[in-house]
Amino acid sequence: MGDLILKEGDEMGCTPLHHAAKMGCLPAVKLFMKLTNGREAAYMKDKKGNTALHLAAASNHKDTMAEIMKRCPECSELVNKKGWNILHCAVQNDDPQFRQAMDTILKKNAFSNLLNEKDEQGNTPLHHIAISLNKHRLHDLIHHPRVDKMAFNKDNHNALDLASATKTFAVRKVS
């Protein structure tokens, strides 16, 4: 009875596991994942379509991500309503330490299919990094041997096209 609460969502559809993952509260995540409904809760989505793993990736909580992926590796395949997988979420983080979440994903060969997965707009995680002005993120992903550097989105742009346009816009904006 006590672990039924794991499947109860708030007004945004977030379960206790969603909240613990977003905050990076590893002891709570470990406890929740051991309960009977823990695996089911890991696959539940909030109103934006995010799982607890999406939120942990977006918040750069690598240990929390590792715990969820250890017990439910298949939930890494899920996408939210934007079509984002966990790598799309991880590259959105502007924190200079963002690499922790991204590295957790990149180091696992089992998750290499996420590298070139396209969202609703046809953008891969590399496209998202190219659009951002935080180019320090680009290096780790662009040099990964399995990343398709020439993947085109629905607007027929690859990451280089987007990076060039973003750089031009940033220079004009500053001037």
C-alpha positions as CSV (number, residue, x, y, z in Angstrom):
1,M,0.0,0.0,0.0
2,G,2.8,2.5,0.9
3,D,4.5,2.2,-2.4
4,L,1.3,3.0,-4.3
5,I,2.1,6.7,-3.7
6,L,5.0,6.3,-6.1
7,K,2.5,6.3,-9.0
8,E,0.6,9.4,-7.8
9,G,1.4,12.5,-9.7
10,D,0.9,16.1,-8.7
11,E,-0.8,18.8,-10.8
12,M,2.1,18.6,-13.3
13,G,2.0,14.8,-13.4
14,C,5.2,14.6,-11.4
15,T,5.6,11.6,-9.1
16,P,7.8,11.4,-6.0
17,L,10.4,9.8,-8.2
18,H,10.3,12.7,-10.7
19,H,10.9,15.2,-7.9
20,A,13.7,13.1,-6.3
21,A,15.4,12.7,-9.7
22,K,15.1,16.4,-10.5
23,M,16.6,17.4,-7.2
24,G,19.3,14.7,-7.4
25,C,18.3,13.1,-4.1
26,L,20.0,9.8,-4.6
27,P,19.0,8.1,-1.4
28,A,15.3,8.8,-2.2
29,V,15.7,7.6,-5.8
30,K,17.4,4.4,-4.5
31,L,14.7,3.8,-2.0
32,F,11.9,4.4,-4.6
33,M,13.5,2.2,-7.2
34,K,13.6,-0.8,-4.7
35,L,9.9,-0.6,-4.0
36,T,7.4,-2.8,-5.8
37,N,6.1,0.1,-8.0
38,G,9.5,1.7,-8.5
39,R,10.1,0.3,-12.0
40,E,6.6,1.4,-13.1
41,A,7.2,4.9,-11.7
42,A,10.5,5.1,-13.7
43,Y,8.4,4.8,-16.9
44,M,5.7,7.3,-15.9
45,K,5.7,10.6,-17.7
46,D,4.7,14.1,-16.4
47,K,2.4,16.4,-18.4
48,K,5.4,17.4,-20.6
49,G,6.2,13.8,-21.3
50,N,9.3,13.7,-19.2
51,T,10.3,10.7,-17.2
52,A,12.3,10.9,-14.0
53,L,15.4,10.1,-16.1
54,H,14.7,13.0,-18.4
55,L,14.6,15.3,-15.4
56,A,17.7,13.9,-13.8
57,A,19.6,14.3,-17.2
58,A,18.3,17.9,-17.6
59,S,19.4,18.7,-14.0
60,N,22.8,17.1,-14.5
61,H,22.5,14.5,-11.7
62,K,24.7,11.7,-13.1
63,D,24.4,9.4,-10.0
64,T,20.7,9.6,-10.0
65,M,20.7,8.9,-13.8
66,A,22.9,5.9,-13.2
67,E,20.7,4.5,-10.5
68,I,17.6,4.7,-12.7
69,M,19.4,3.3,-15.8
70,K,20.8,0.5,-13.7
71,R,17.3,-0.7,-12.7
72,C,15.4,0.4,-15.9
73,P,17.8,0.7,-18.8
74,E,14.9,0.7,-21.3
75,C,13.5,4.0,-20.0
76,S,16.4,5.7,-21.7
77,E,14.6,5.0,-25.0
78,L,11.6,7.1,-24.0
79,V,11.1,10.6,-25.5
80,N,9.1,13.5,-24.2
81,K,6.4,15.5,-26.0
82,K,9.1,17.5,-27.9
83,G,10.6,14.2,-29.1
84,W,13.7,14.7,-26.8
85,N,15.5,11.7,-25.4
86,I,17.7,12.0,-22.3
87,L,20.7,13.2,-24.3
88,H,18.7,16.1,-25.8
89,C,17.8,17.0,-22.2
90,A,21.3,16.7,-20.9
91,V,22.7,19.0,-23.6
92,Q,20.2,21.8,-22.7
93,N,21.8,22.4,-19.3
94,D,23.9,25.6,-19.2
95,D,25.8,24.5,-16.1
96,P,29.6,24.4,-16.8
97,Q,29.5,21.0,-15.1
98,F,26.9,19.7,-17.6
99,R,29.3,17.1,-18.9
100,Q,28.6,14.8,-16.0
101,A,25.1,13.9,-17.3
102,M,26.2,13.9,-20.9
103,D,29.3,11.7,-20.1
104,T,27.1,9.2,-18.3
105,I,25.2,8.7,-21.5
106,L,28.1,8.9,-23.9
107,K,30.2,6.3,-22.1
108,K,27.6,3.6,-22.4
109,N,27.6,1.8,-25.7
110,A,24.1,0.6,-25.1
111,F,22.9,4.2,-25.4
112,S,24.8,5.1,-28.6
113,N,21.5,5.1,-30.5
114,L,20.6,8.3,-28.6
115,L,23.4,10.2,-30.3
116,N,21.7,10.7,-33.6
117,E,18.0,10.4,-32.6
118,K,15.9,13.3,-34.0
119,D,13.3,15.2,-32.1
120,E,10.0,16.6,-33.5
121,Q,11.9,19.2,-35.4
122,G,14.4,16.7,-36.8
123,N,17.2,18.0,-34.5
124,T,19.7,15.7,-33.0
125,P,21.5,16.5,-29.7
126,L,24.4,17.9,-31.8
127,H,22.0,20.3,-33.5
128,H,20.9,21.5,-30.0
129,I,24.5,22.1,-28.9
130,A,25.2,23.9,-32.2
131,I,22.2,26.3,-31.6
132,S,23.4,27.2,-28.1
133,L,26.0,29.8,-27.5
134,N,27.8,27.5,-25.2
135,K,30.3,26.1,-27.7
136,H,32.4,24.4,-25.0
137,R,29.9,21.6,-25.1
138,L,30.4,20.9,-28.8
139,H,33.8,19.3,-28.5
140,D,32.7,16.1,-26.6
141,L,29.8,15.3,-28.8
142,I,31.2,16.3,-32.2
143,H,34.3,14.0,-31.7
144,H,32.3,11.0,-30.7
145,P,32.8,8.4,-33.4
146,R,29.2,7.5,-33.8
147,V,27.8,11.0,-34.1
148,D,26.4,11.8,-37.5
149,K,27.8,15.3,-38.1
150,M,25.9,15.7,-41.4
151,A,22.5,14.8,-40.0
152,F,19.9,17.2,-41.4
153,N,16.8,18.5,-39.6
154,K,13.4,19.2,-41.0
155,D,14.6,22.6,-42.3
156,N,17.4,20.9,-44.1
157,H,20.1,22.3,-41.8
158,N,23.0,20.3,-40.3
159,A,24.7,21.3,-37.0
160,L,27.4,23.3,-38.8
161,D,24.8,25.4,-40.6
162,L,23.1,26.1,-37.2
163,A,26.4,26.8,-35.4
164,S,27.4,29.3,-38.2
165,A,24.0,31.0,-38.1
166,T,24.1,31.2,-34.2
167,K,27.6,32.6,-34.2
168,T,26.6,35.3,-36.8
169,F,23.6,36.2,-34.8
170,A,25.6,36.4,-31.6
171,V,28.2,38.7,-33.1
172,R,25.5,41.0,-34.6
173,K,23.6,41.0,-31.3
174,V,26.6,42.1,-29.3
175,S,27.6,44.8,-31.8
